[in-house]
Amino acid sequence: DKVWTSVEEILTNSIFHAYHNPDWSEKYKRRSVVELSPNEAISLKYARSKEGVFISVQDTGSGLNFQKISSSFERCYKKQEMSQIETKESGAGLGLYVAFELSTHLKIVSHPDFGTLTSCWFSSSSTFDPDYFSFNYFQGTENS
């Protein structure tokens, strides 16, 4: 369940947040049929072993900057007047936080020209240590 929930959250983030219109508004709206254009792509990879499960989702969108990522986590830790779910028209903005909470390791590599790669490691119950977790974020620049 942890893996499937995380895959769903990361995939939907890639679909609905990676691609934009010329005015920078999000190109695809939730609860709508999405057909990616030929220059848009999302790939899902996974591997499984007795130690756990690895997943990665890569898109060719505009990339995520650290401010977007940190604000998505802030929404989950900051007390708000109304529930995040109640105040959002569609999607609660909790996808990265959910993947963060469910996985043992979350890594985001984002590049403004090439898209975002989000990967998660889920340790099996035999190798899981609740005190061990890591989160990494890397952002490429226009020259790298």
C-alpha positions in Angstrom: 0.0 0.0 0.0 2.8 2.4 0.8 4.4 1.9 -2.6 1.2 2.2 -4.6 0.1 5.3 -2.7 3.5 7.0 -3.3 3.5 6.0 -7.0 0.0 7.5 -7.4 1.0 10.7 -5.6 4.3 11.2 -7.5 2.7 10.4 -10.9 -0.2 12.7 -10.4 2.2 15.5 -9.3 4.2 14.9 -12.5 1.1 15.1 -14.7 -0.5 18.1 -13.1 2.4 20.2 -12.0 5.3 19.6 -14.5 3.7 21.1 -17.6 2.6 24.7 -18.0 0.9 27.0 -20.5 2.8 30.0 -22.0 1.4 32.2 -19.2 2.9 29.7 -16.7 -0.5 28.5 -15.5 -0.7 24.7 -15.1 -1.5 23.1 -18.4 -3.5 20.1 -17.1 -6.3 20.4 -14.5 -7.2 17.7 -12.1 -10.3 15.6 -12.8 -9.8 16.1 -16.5 -8.6 13.7 -19.2 -4.9 14.3 -19.8 -3.2 13.5 -23.1 0.4 14.5 -23.0 1.8 16.2 -26.1 4.6 14.5 -28.1 7.3 16.6 -26.3 6.0 15.7 -22.9 6.8 12.4 -21.2 6.5 10.7 -17.8 8.4 7.5 -17.1 8.0 5.2 -14.1 10.7 2.7 -13.1 10.8 0.3 -10.3 13.0 -2.5 -8.8 12.2 -5.0 -6.1 14.5 -7.1 -3.8 14.2 -8.7 -0.5 15.6 -5.5 1.1 12.8 -3.3 -0.3 11.3 -1.6 -3.3 12.7 1.3 -5.3 10.5 3.6 -7.5 11.3 6.6 -9.7 9.2 8.9 -11.7 10.7 11.3 -14.2 9.0 14.0 -16.2 10.2 16.3 -18.9 8.5 19.4 -17.5 9.8 22.7 -16.2 11.3 21.3 -12.9 10.5 21.9 -9.3 12.4 24.6 -7.4 13.1 24.2 -3.7 10.6 26.9 -2.7 7.7 24.8 -4.3 8.9 21.7 -2.5 9.4 23.4 0.9 6.0 25.1 0.7 4.3 21.7 0.1 5.9 20.4 3.3 5.1 23.6 5.1 1.4 23.2 4.4 1.5 19.9 6.3 3.3 21.1 9.4 1.8 24.6 9.7 -1.5 25.0 11.6 -4.1 26.3 9.2 -7.6 27.8 9.8 -9.2 25.3 7.4 -8.2 21.8 6.4 -5.8 21.7 3.4 -8.2 19.3 1.8 -11.3 21.5 2.3 -9.7 24.7 0.9 -8.3 23.3 -2.3 -10.5 23.0 -5.4 -8.9 19.7 -6.4 -5.9 18.0 -5.0 -4.8 18.8 -1.5 -1.2 19.6 -2.3 0.0 16.8 -0.1 1.6 14.4 -2.6 5.3 14.9 -1.8 4.5 15.0 1.9 2.7 11.6 1.6 5.6 10.1 -0.3 8.0 11.6 2.2 6.1 10.0 5.2 5.7 6.6 3.6 9.2 6.0 2.2 12.6 5.4 3.8 14.4 7.7 1.4 13.0 10.4 -0.9 15.2 12.1 -3.5 14.3 14.9 -5.9 16.5 16.0 -8.7 15.2 18.9 -10.7 16.5 20.8 -13.7 14.6 23.7 -15.2 15.4 22.5 -18.8 15.0 18.8 -18.4 12.3 18.1 -15.8 12.2 16.4 -12.4 13.2 12.9 -11.2 11.6 11.8 -8.0 12.7 8.6 -6.4 11.7 6.7 -3.3 13.2 3.7 -1.4 10.9 1.6 0.7 12.8 -0.7 3.1 11.3 -4.1 3.7 10.1 -4.9 7.2 13.2 -7.0 7.8 15.6 -4.1 7.0 13.4 -1.1 8.1 14.9 1.1 10.9 12.3 3.7 12.0 15.2 6.0 13.0 16.7 6.0 9.6 15.3 8.3 6.9 16.8 10.6 4.3 15.6 13.3 2.0 17.8 14.9 -0.7 17.0 17.7 -3.1 19.3 18.7 -6.0 18.6 21.5 -8.5 20.5 21.9 -11.7 21.3 25.3 -13.1 21.0 26.5 -16.7 24.7 25.5 -17.2 24.6 22.0 -15.6 
